[in-house]
Amino acid sequence: MSLKKSLLQEGIDIKAIKDVDTPTGNAFITVDEKGNNTILVFPGANGGLDSKWIYNFTDEIKEASYVILQLEIPLCTVIDAIELSHKIGTRIILNPAPAQELPKEIFPQINILTPNETELALLTGIDVITEDDVLKASNILIEKGVQKVVVTLGEKGCFYMDRENHYFVKSFKVDSVDSTAAGDAFTAGFAIALAEQRSLNDTLKFASAVGALTVTKTGAQESLPFRADVENFLRMVKNEE
């Protein structure tokens, strides 16, 4: 109840949240002196999210600009959500975290895949160490059918690839405290900017700014920035150029 109340206070629509007799999922996180994290996840209620729940909200999915998915719910539910979204024409962003192998059949249905280096390595079988490794591994995902790949590279920025273009984007320099929610924040910022039909360059900058601000605070939900914070940060950076 307290979590739902917190969402309501932030103006988030909670009509699609389902109450179950299972504790809410939890993550136990350790952070080193550089802000890097190690996470132990207890799925809790997330593990009980079934495909029936997805189908019950088909109309909401159809109305959405994008459906964002990750792998903290059962993989079979993720697959059904991808197939349903693809069938009704809603674009799909998959953040493949926590890292695990995916069936090859779903790759052509994914519009945008946003792995980090670890997830990219697991999905492609390539040790991702250098920029050339990032390029080669991302190209494997494109060849598997993914339309666009955006690799989050932490303090090194991010990498974008589709069938025509590929390039690296530098990160914003900030004092990193805790990187726990950075990938989720980046993906959310990316989806928001795309839905607002910003240019690709502006979309990547906006997403990078959201991720950068997130690592400057501890925690997960508590570290996520408000839009005003992101816009102010981007204006400050532009003025300093």
N, C-alpha and C positions, 0 to 999 in steps of 0.2 A: 504493500500500500504506500509506503514511504517513497519508493522509487517512482510509482505512478504519479504521486503528488509532486515530486520533483520535476517530472516531465511536463506536467500541467503548468507549473510555475514558469517554465521556459516557453510556454505557448505551443507545445508539441501536441498534435492530435494523437490520442491514445485509444481511439475506438477499435483499432485492430489488435490491441493487446489482449491476450487470453490468460485468465487466471487459472492456475493448476495447483494441485496439492504436492508440488515439488519445489524445493528451495530455489531461489534465483541463482543462476550461474555465478561463479566466483573465479577470480584469477589472483594467484599469489605471485607477487612480482618482486624481484631483486634488481637493484640498479647499481652499476659500478661507478667509479669516480668520473668516467667520461659521459655518463648519462645513458649508456647502453643497458638493455634490460634482458632478463631471463624470466619467462613466464610459465607457471604451472596452472593449468586450467581445469576447473571442476565444471562440467557442462550444466549440471542442474536442469532447470526448466528448458534450457536451450536444446537439450538432448531429446526432449519429448515433442519438439515441434514437428508435426507430421504434415504430409502433403494435403490432407483434407483441409487443414487450416489455410493453406495456400489457395486452394480452389474456392474456398468460401469468400475470398476477396479478389476474385477475378475482375470484377468491375473496377475496383480501385487500381489494380495493376494495369488495366487497359487505359485508364485515365492518366497514369503517371508518365512523366517524360523519360525516366530511367528507373530500373529496378537495380538496387545495389545488394549484392549477396556476398557472404563470406562463408568460411567453413567451420564455424562454431556451432552449427546446427547439423543434423544428420545429412550425410552426403546424398542419400536418396531424395531427401526433401529439396536440397539444392538443385539436383538434376531435374526434378519435376517442375520447380519454379522457373528454371531456365527454359525448359521445353514449352511451358505454358506461355511465358513472356514472349518467346520467339514466335510462337504460333499466332498470338494476337497482335504482334507488331510493336511491343514495348521493348526498347533497347536495354541491354543488360551490361552492367558493370560487375565483374567478379574480382573481389580481392581474395586471392587464394591462401588465406591464413586461418588457422595454423596450417603450415605446409603439409600437403599430402598429395598423392597421385590422383589424377582425374581420368575418367574414361575418355577415350579419343573422340567418341561420338559427339560430345558436347562442345568441343572447341569451335566448330564452325558456327555455332549458335551464339557465341560470346562476342559482343560488340567491342568491349574494352576489358582487358585483363590487366590488373595492377599488382604484380608481384614485387616483393623485395628481392634482394640478391639470393637469399637462402631459398626462397620459394621458386625463383627462376631456375636455380640449379636443380632442385628436385624435379621440376616439371620437364626439364630438358635433358638431364643427365650430363650437363656440362658444368665443370667447376668454374664458378663465376668469380674471377679475381681481377682481371684487367678490363678496360673498356672494350677491347676487342671481344672478350668473352661475353660481355653483356650484349654486344651487337649480334654475335653468332647465335647465342641462346634465344634472343628475342626473335630472330629470323626463323628459328625452328617453330616457335609458336605461331608465327604468321603463316608458315607453310602448313601447319596443322589446321588452319582455317580461322584463327582469331583475326578479327578485323584490325584492331589497334592494340598495341602493347605499351604500357607506361610502367617503367621499372623505377621504383623508389630506391635511391642510393644513399640515403642518410645525408651526412654532411657533404657528400660529393654531388648532391643534386638529384636529378632524375633523367631518364632516357625515354624518348618517344620513338615509336616505329609503327608505320603502316606499310602498305605495299608500294607506296611511291616515295615516302620520306622517312628519314630517321635523323635524330640529332640529340645531343646532350644539352641539358639546361642546368646552369649553375645554381647552387643553393644560396639562400640568404644566410649571411653570417650572424649567428646569434649565440648567446651563452647557453649551451645545452645542459639541462638539469635532469630530464627524464624523457626518454624517447618512447615511452609505453604506448601512447595513443597516436603517434605521429602518422603511421600508415593509414589508420582509419580516418584521421582528420584530413590527410591529403586526398584520399578517395572521395570523401564527402565534399570537400572544396572543389575538386575536379568536376563532380556531378553537378553541383550548383552552377558553376560557371558555364558548363556545357548547356544546361537547361536554359540559361539566360542568353544563349547563342553568342557568347563571346568568341573572339578569334582564338585559334589554337594556342598562339603565343600567350595571349592574356589569360587563357584558361590554365595553362601550366604555371604561369606566374602566380595566379590567385591560389591555386592548389598548393604551391610551394610555400607561399606566405602562411597559409593556414597550418601546414605542417611545421613550419619554422616556429611560429608562435606557440604551438602546442608543446614543443620540447623545452620551452623556457619555464614550465611549471611542473610540479609533481602531480602524480595521479593520472587518472584517465578522463572521466567526465569533467572533473574540476579543471583540467588543463585546456579544454577546448575553448578557442576564442570566439567571441561574438563577431558578427559581421563588421560592426563599427571598428573593432580592434584591427581587423584585417585591412580594411580600407585605409585607416589611419597609418598603419605600418607601411602599406604600399606607397602612400603619398610621401611619407618620411623618406623612404628609400629613393624615390624618384627625385626628391629635392636635394638629396645628397650626391646624386650622380653628376 
